[in-house]
Amino acid sequence: MKRLMNLLMLSCKKASELIDKQSLIKLSLKEILMLRMHTGMCDACASYQKQSKLLDELLSNQISSITETQIPALTNNQLKQQIIQNLNNNK
């Protein structure tokens, strides 16, 4: 029975990995069930999951509201010159 519980129960580390993975790709049914079981019993991971989801939504909204005119266009030569200048200033 203990072995079965170890297979079904996630550690907090593994649960947080699945929470982060969930924001990038779809979890398998097994992963979804294991994560739900864990977050149902672990308040810390449930809070982390809510915070992670909120941050993902906020960042997504922020990124989608940025227009191309708000992002400065720099060429490779400009970037190279800025790096060289910063290196020279730090000497």
N, CA, C and O of each residue as an XYZ file, in Angstrom:
364
protein
N       0.826     -1.195      0.000
C       0.000      0.000      0.000
C       0.872      1.263      0.000
O       0.589      2.233     -0.703
N       1.949      1.224      0.814
C       2.838      2.368      0.885
C       3.503      2.626     -0.469
O       3.685      3.774     -0.875
N       3.856      1.563     -1.147
C       4.479      1.687     -2.469
C       3.507      2.319     -3.467
O       3.904      3.143     -4.290
N       2.241      1.932     -3.389
C       1.206      2.494     -4.256
C       1.045      3.986     -3.978
O       0.918      4.781     -4.910
N       1.050      4.367     -2.709
C       0.921      5.779     -2.352
C       2.110      6.591     -2.864
O       1.945      7.726     -3.312
N       3.311      6.006     -2.795
C       4.494      6.697     -3.298
C       4.412      6.909     -4.808
O       4.910      7.907     -5.329
N       3.785      5.974     -5.501
C       3.620      6.125     -6.948
C       2.577      7.189     -7.280
O       2.716      7.908     -8.269
N       1.542      7.288     -6.462
C       0.457      8.222     -6.735
C       0.725      9.629     -6.223
O       0.295     10.600     -6.845
N       1.424      9.757     -5.109
C       1.646     11.064     -4.499
C       2.907     11.717     -5.040
O       3.954     11.082     -5.154
N       2.790     12.974     -5.364
C       3.915     13.754     -5.862
C       4.607     14.458     -4.700
O       3.981     14.785     -3.692
N       5.884     14.682     -4.855
C       6.570     15.569     -3.923
C       6.217     16.998     -4.324
O       5.732     17.232     -5.431
N       6.458     17.952     -3.427
C       6.198     19.355     -3.761
C       7.085     19.804     -4.923
O       6.661     20.606     -5.756
N       8.304     19.290     -4.978
C       9.212     19.644     -6.072
C       8.636     19.189     -7.408
O       8.619     19.955     -8.371
N       8.167     17.950     -7.470
C       7.600     17.417     -8.708
C       6.296     18.141     -9.058
O       6.017     18.399    -10.229
N       5.508     18.464     -8.041
C       4.260     19.187     -8.283
C       4.540     20.560     -8.878
O       3.857     20.987     -9.809
N       5.549     21.258     -8.339
C       5.873     22.582     -8.881
C       6.402     22.467    -10.315
O       6.154     23.344    -11.143
N       7.126     21.391    -10.604
C       7.591     21.175    -11.980
C       6.405     20.990    -12.928
O       6.402     21.515    -14.041
N       5.400     20.239    -12.474
C       4.213     20.029    -13.310
C       3.415     21.317    -13.475
O       2.847     21.566    -14.539
N       3.372     22.134    -12.428
C       2.664     23.416    -12.516
C       3.331     24.292    -13.571
O       2.652     24.910    -14.391
N       4.653     24.343    -13.549
C       5.379     25.130    -14.546
C       5.236     24.521    -15.945
O       5.079     25.241    -16.930
N       5.290     23.211    -16.019
C       5.154     22.521    -17.304
C       3.776     22.783    -17.905
O       3.632     22.926    -19.119
N       2.768     22.845    -17.039
C       1.388     23.038    -17.464
C       1.204     24.359    -18.212
O       0.343     24.466    -19.085
N       2.009     25.360    -17.873
C       1.865     26.642    -18.558
C       2.460     26.603    -19.959
O       2.186     27.484    -20.774
N       3.277     25.581    -20.247
C       3.927     25.489    -21.553
C       3.279     24.474    -22.479
O       3.063     24.739    -23.662
N       2.972     23.312    -21.924
C       2.378     22.248    -22.739
C       1.258     21.569    -21.962
O       1.124     21.742    -20.750
N       0.472     20.807    -22.674
C      -0.641     20.088    -22.050
C      -0.100     18.882    -21.283
O       0.731     18.127    -21.789
N      -0.587     18.719    -20.057
C      -0.179     17.585    -19.233
C      -0.941     16.337    -19.641
O      -2.040     16.411    -20.190
N      -0.338     15.194    -19.364
C      -1.031     13.933    -19.609
C      -2.128     13.767    -18.561
O      -2.125     14.456    -17.541
N      -3.048     12.872    -18.807
C      -4.138     12.628    -17.864
C      -3.584     12.196    -16.508
O      -4.074     12.635    -15.468
N      -2.571     11.346    -16.517
C      -1.948     10.889    -15.271
C      -1.357     12.071    -14.503
O      -1.532     12.178    -13.290
N      -0.660     12.956    -15.212
C      -0.055     14.117    -14.564
C      -1.120     15.050    -13.989
O      -0.967     15.578    -12.888
N      -2.184     15.242    -14.735
C      -3.284     16.097    -14.266
C      -3.877     15.537    -12.977
O      -4.083     16.271    -12.010
N      -4.149     14.246    -12.969
C      -4.745     13.625    -11.783
C      -3.807     13.682    -10.582
O      -4.232     13.976     -9.465
N      -2.531     13.400    -10.820
C      -1.567     13.429     -9.720
C      -1.412     14.850     -9.169
O      -1.299     15.039     -7.958
N      -1.407     15.835    -10.050
C      -1.280     17.223     -9.620
C      -2.523     17.664     -8.844
O      -2.408     18.338     -7.821
N      -3.683     17.294     -9.318
C      -4.924     17.645     -8.603
C      -4.966     17.005     -7.224
O      -5.400     17.632     -6.257
N      -4.520     15.767     -7.132
C      -4.506     15.076     -5.848
C      -3.547     15.801     -4.895
O      -3.860     16.012     -3.723
N      -2.393     16.171     -5.410
C      -1.400     16.835     -4.566
C      -1.874     18.214     -4.120
O      -1.807     18.542     -2.935
N      -2.352     19.020     -5.064
C      -2.780     20.378     -4.712
C      -4.037     20.369     -3.839
O      -4.302     21.332     -3.119
N      -4.804     19.290     -3.903
C      -5.957     19.166     -3.023
C      -5.560     18.969     -1.569
O      -6.326     19.283     -0.658
N      -4.356     18.448     -1.359
C      -3.886     18.184      0.005
C      -2.793     19.150      0.448
O      -2.525     19.250      1.645
N      -2.164     19.852     -0.461
C      -1.023     20.711     -0.135
C      -1.378     22.172     -0.430
O      -1.452     22.586     -1.588
N      -1.592     22.936      0.630
C      -1.969     24.341      0.464
C      -0.870     25.169     -0.193
O      -1.155     26.087     -0.962
N       0.381     24.846      0.109
C       1.494     25.615     -0.463
C       1.532     25.459     -1.982
O       1.691     26.446     -2.700
N       1.391     24.252     -2.467
C       1.423     24.020     -3.918
C       0.163     24.561     -4.590
O       0.224     25.027     -5.728
N      -0.964     24.507     -3.910
C      -2.192     25.079     -4.464
C      -2.034     26.589     -4.621
O      -2.466     27.160     -5.622
N      -1.417     27.233     -3.639
C      -1.160     28.678     -3.722
C      -0.176     28.982     -4.842
O      -0.355     29.937     -5.598
N       0.861     28.164     -4.940
C       1.849     28.352     -6.008
C       1.182     28.231     -7.373
O       1.487     29.000     -8.285
N       0.284     27.279     -7.518
C      -0.406     27.073     -8.788
C      -1.260     28.300     -9.139
O      -1.276     28.732    -10.291
N      -1.962     28.856     -8.159
C      -2.787     30.044     -8.404
C      -1.910     31.239     -8.778
O      -2.229     31.981     -9.707
N      -0.810     31.423     -8.054
C       0.092     32.537     -8.332
C       0.731     32.392     -9.705
O       0.862     33.372    -10.438
N       1.125     31.183    -10.054
C       1.749     30.926    -11.342
C       0.776     31.233    -12.476
O       1.149     31.846    -13.476
N      -0.462     30.806    -12.315
C      -1.481     31.055    -13.340
C      -1.732     32.558    -13.489
O      -1.863     33.058    -14.605
N      -1.798     33.268    -12.375
C      -2.021     34.713    -12.410
C      -0.861     35.427    -13.105
O      -1.079     36.308    -13.936
N       0.364     35.047    -12.765
C       1.535     35.659    -13.411
C       1.560     35.392    -14.911
O       1.868     36.282    -15.703
N       1.233     34.160    -15.296
C       1.188     33.824    -16.723
C       0.171     34.686    -17.458
O       0.443     35.173    -18.556
N      -1.003     34.876    -16.854
C      -2.046     35.688    -17.477
C      -1.617     37.150    -17.572
O      -1.821     37.790    -18.603
N      -1.026     37.680    -16.502
C      -0.588     39.072    -16.512
C       0.502     39.308    -17.544
O       0.463     40.294    -18.280
N       1.471     38.408    -17.599
C       2.544     38.551    -18.582
C       2.025     38.423    -20.003
O       2.452     39.155    -20.896
N       1.115     37.502    -20.209
C       0.533     37.311    -21.534
C      -0.202     38.572    -21.981
O      -0.068     39.002    -23.127
N      -0.981     39.164    -21.067
C      -1.701     40.403    -21.397
C      -0.735     41.546    -21.660
O      -0.945     42.343    -22.575
N       0.316     41.629    -20.867
C       1.301     42.701    -21.037
C       2.029     42.569    -22.374
O       2.219     43.554    -23.087
N       2.428     41.360    -22.699
C       3.161     41.133    -23.944
C       2.272     41.395    -25.157
O       2.721     41.965    -26.152
N       1.019     40.979    -25.070
C       0.125     41.170    -26.211
C      -0.225     42.639    -26.426
O      -0.630     43.020    -27.524
N      -0.074     43.470    -25.389
C      -0.402     44.891    -25.537
C       0.763     45.714    -26.062
O       0.586     46.885    -26.401
N       1.952     45.123    -26.136
C       3.120     45.849    -26.647
C       3.064     45.877    -28.171
O       2.851     44.855    -28.824
N       3.257     47.055    -28.707
C       3.290     47.178    -30.172
C       4.738     47.221    -30.629
O       5.648     47.449    -29.832
N       4.934     47.006    -31.885
C       6.287     47.002    -32.435
C       6.959     48.359    -32.300
O       8.185     48.432    -32.216
N       6.182     49.430    -32.277
C       6.777     50.760    -32.157
C       7.325     51.006    -30.752
O       8.155     51.895    -30.561
N       6.873     50.233    -29.774
C       7.358     50.393    -28.411
C       8.670     49.655    -28.181
O       9.342     49.878    -27.175
N       9.030     48.788    -29.097
C      10.266     48.021    -28.973
C      11.311     48.661    -29.869
O      11.137     48.715    -31.087
N      12.404     49.148    -29.274
C      13.415     49.789    -30.123
C      14.084     48.782    -31.053
O      14.483     47.695    -30.636
N      14.192     49.160    -32.296
C      14.847     48.296    -33.280
C      16.334     48.618    -33.295
O      16.731     49.743    -33.600
N      17.142     47.640    -32.967
C      18.588     47.808    -32.965
C      19.211     46.810    -33.928
O      18.819     45.645    -33.980
N      20.165     47.277    -34.669
C      20.872     46.369    -35.564
C      21.990     45.688    -34.783
O      22.326     46.103    -33.673
N      22.549     44.664    -35.356
C      23.668     43.964    -34.720
C      24.841     44.905    -34.486
O      25.514     44.821    -33.459
N      25.088     45.809    -35.447
C      26.197     46.753    -35.291
C      25.953     47.703    -34.120
O      26.879     48.023    -33.375
N      24.717     48.149    -33.959
C      24.399     49.025    -32.837
C      24.596     48.292    -31.509
O      25.160     48.843    -30.564
N      24.131     47.055    -31.451
C      24.298     46.270    -30.229
C      25.774     46.040    -29.933
O      26.208     46.135    -28.785
N      26.538     45.738    -30.968
C      27.974     45.512    -30.807
C      28.656     46.759    -30.259
O      29.488     46.670    -29.356
N      28.307     47.911    -30.799
C      28.896     49.168    -30.340
C      28.513     49.463    -28.883
O      29.340     49.950    -28.112
N      27.272     49.173    -28.509
C      26.840     49.389    -27.124
C      27.607     48.478    -26.175
O      27.992     48.907    -25.088
N      27.829     47.251    -26.562
C      28.566     46.305    -25.718
C      30.015     46.774    -25.554
O      30.557     46.770    -24.448
N      30.624     47.171    -26.651
C      32.010     47.650    -26.590
C      32.114     48.885    -25.716
O      33.041     49.018    -24.918
N      31.164     49.782    -25.870
C      31.167     51.005    -25.062
C      31.001     50.675    -23.576
O      31.691     51.254    -22.737
N      30.111     49.770    -23.249
C      29.910     49.371    -21.851
C      31.159     48.699    -21.279
O      31.523     48.924    -20.125
N      31.801     47.882    -22.088
C      33.034     47.235    -21.630
C      34.132     48.257    -21.369
O      34.869     48.152    -20.388
N      34.236     49.241    -22.246
C      35.252     50.287    -22.077
C      34.968     51.164    -20.861
O      35.894     51.615    -20.187
N      33.687     51.406    -20.582
C      33.307     52.218    -19.425
C      33.597     51.507    -18.108
O      33.827     52.160    -17.090
N      33.588     50.185    -18.117
C      33.802     49.405    -16.901
C      35.274     49.191    -16.587
O      35.599     48.627    -15.542
N      36.170     49.624    -17.461
C      37.611     49.429    -17.223
C      38.129     50.391    -16.203
O      39.317     50.369    -15.882
